[in-house]
Amino acid sequence: MNDVHVDELLSDHVRGELTDAERTRVETHLAECAACRVSRERIAHLMAELARHAPVPPPIHWGAYRAELRERLERQSSRAGALWAWMVRPAPALVAAGLVAALVYAGLPGVPPPTPGGPDPLADSTIMASRLDLLARLDVVQHLDMLEDFNVIGELDQLPEPSKS
């Protein structure tokens, strides 16, 4: 007798849902194994009882089914429309806020309007920011009224170290 039982295939065998190879394997095993034959008979009896006591399914009402589908589609499209309206509603306020921010920036004192082909004040700030070594001699730089004398700033490294008192 074959030691490999076919328990997992017995319900499919009763319903007739096995492939030819599986059906042959199960029937060969059932011919040799009394325990699996008893299991198959119990499964067949249980399925017959369930089929006999199962309620009759109600008839399908296709008109109601189509109406339900239409209702679901309308609900989905109305949700999508509501989402779109929710996302678009703040757009005018955002555009207005952007314009106000641009006008405030343009009207800030000390920010000259850019001239085509002229020096870019942001580029000057970037150049100054790249000279972070000036912070090493902050004690000297902070006493300068205007940082226009770039020769002095350039020669800060040659200045003697301040005495520590």
LINSUL-V208104 format. One record per residue. PSI is psi in whole degrees, 0 to 359 (none if undefined). Layout:
# LINSUL-V208104
PSI
PSI
This chain:
# LINSUL-V208104
145
131
346
110
161
37
319
345
355
317
322
327
318
320
348
34
19
154
167
317
318
317
317
317
314
315
324
317
318
328
333
337
111
324
318
327
318
316
319
319
320
317
316
318
316
316
323
318
316
318
323
326
357
139
152
128
144
153
150
127
98
328
316
323
314
320
320
319
316
317
317
317
320
319
318
316
326
325
318
320
321
320
316
317
322
323
328
333
316
358
312
322
321
321
317
318
321
319
318
317
319
319
320
317
318
331
5
137
144
357
93
148
141
137
137
125
356
180
146
118
331
328
321
318
324
320
317
321
334
346
57
350
345
333
339
329
45
330
328
315
325
344
355
131
315
141
45
339
82
340
318
317
320
335
15
329
334
350
146
152
141
146
140
112
none
